[in-house]
Amino acid sequence: MMRFSLVTLVTAGLLAAGGAQAQDVSPEGLHLLHPFATPTPPSVPHGAAYLSISVEDDTPAVLVGARTPVSESVEIHDMSMDDGIMRMRRIEQLEVEPGTTQVMRPGGGYHLMLMNLVSPLQAGERFPLTLEFAHRGDIEVEVDVQAPPEDSSMSMEHAQH
């Protein structure tokens, strides 16, 4: 029992430290905050990545795609409730208006779906993710793999879709 508690405490400390080291990127007119992905079980072929995009100038940021070496492709998805059923759909682009922040988090709303992972995502890992913006070009961020926040309503059904 003591060994389990020590392992749990060390793991929790490492995850907290990883969150504190989350990368923020500020290319001209944008602020990209806390890019992270959630761990995936070995048998699950897809994963999800999240970040916040703030537009600090007068031009909307239009995310039109993304790519990463950890998956075959990346799709922009929107998840919402429809008559009590969680629905997910691929969207072609995500527009963030000037002076606003689009927050992507587990449990609903926008996220980046990592399709056909090369290998499972494990807590503590990091990987590059290139975000493709219309009129702003490509911007690379480093994504931390970490457990979803405790208040998240993300379920394993989402990770397995």
N, C-alpha and C positions, 0 to 999 in steps of 0.2 A: 504494500500500500504506500509506504514512504517513497519507494522508487517511482511509482506512478505519479505521485504528487510532485516530485522534483522534476520529472520529465515534463509534466503539464506546465509547471511554472516557467521552466526554461523555454519551452515552445511559445508560451504566451508572451514572454519577454522579447523573443526574437521577432515575433509577428508585430508587436508594438513598435519595436525599433525599425522594422521595415517600413511601417506606415509613416514613421517620422521622417524617413529618408525619401519619401515619395518625391518624384521629380516634378518641378514646375517649369514650364517653358514659356517664354514671352517674346515671340517674334513680333515684328512691328504690327501694332494694332490688335494683337490677340494676347490672351493669357490662357494657357492650357494647364489645368491643375489636376494633380493627383491621378495620373493614369494607372489603373490597376485592372487585374483580371482575377477571377476566382479559380481555385483549384478544381480539377476535374478527376472523376474516378477513372481507372484504367480502361473501362469498357465504353466510355462515352466519347464519340467522335468529334463533338463540337464543344466550344467554350465561349465565354463572353468577356469582353473588355469594356471598361468604363472610364470616363474622365469628365471634367467640366471644361467648357469652352466659353470664355468671356470675350466679348467684342468691345474694345476700348477706343475705336476710331469711328468714323462715319460710314464705313462700308460693311455691309453684312458679310458674315463668314458663311460660306456655303461648302459644307463637307460633302464631297461627291464620291469618296471611296477611301480605302485603306488597304495596306498590305503588310504582311509580316512573314518571316521565315518559319514561324511555328505552326502555320496552317496553310492549306492550299489556297484559300481565298478568305476575304473578309467582306461581310455584308452589313449594311446599316439596317437595323431593325427597330420597329416600334412595337411595344407590347401594351395592350390595354384590355380592360374588362368590357365584355359585350354580353349582356343578359346573364351575368354571373359566370361567364366562361372567359378564361384568359386566352386572348388571341394575339398572335404574333404575325407581323407582316414585314416583308422587306420593303424598304423605301429607296428611291433613287438618290435622294439628297436630303441633307438636314441643314436648314437655314437658321442661323443665329443672328438676330437683329442687333444693330448698334446699341450699345448701352445695356445689353442684357447678358445673362449667363445661362447656358444650357447645361444642366446637371444631369449626368448619366449615372444611375445607381441601380443595383440589383433590386428586383421586386416590381418593376413596371417602368414603362416609358422607353426612351431611346437607349440603345446599346449597340456595340459592335460585336457581331456574331463571328467567331473564328471557326470557319468551316473546315472539316477534315483535318484535325490536328495531326501534326507529325508524331507527337508523343503527348501523354497526359501532362497537364499543367500542374506543377507541384508548388505548394506554399514555399516562399523564400526564393524562388527563381525570379529572373528578370529577362525580358526580351524586348527587342526593338519593334516599334510599330510606326509605320509611315502613314501619316494622315494626308489625304489628297484634297486640297481646297481649290475650288474654282476661283480664279483671279488672285490667288495668294500662293499658289504652288504647293509643293510637298513640304511637310514638316515632320521630322522624326522625333519621337519621344521614347523613353524607356518605361516599360510597363512592369510593375511589381505584381507578382502573383501572391495574393493574400486572401484569407477567409473573408467572406462578406460581413459587413457590420452586423452586430447582434440584432439591431432593430429592423433588419432587412426581411422582407417577406418572400425572398427568392426561394423557390423550391427546386428540388432535384428534377422535377418534370421540365423546367425551363432549360436546365443544363443539358438534358438528354434530347431535346428536340432537334 
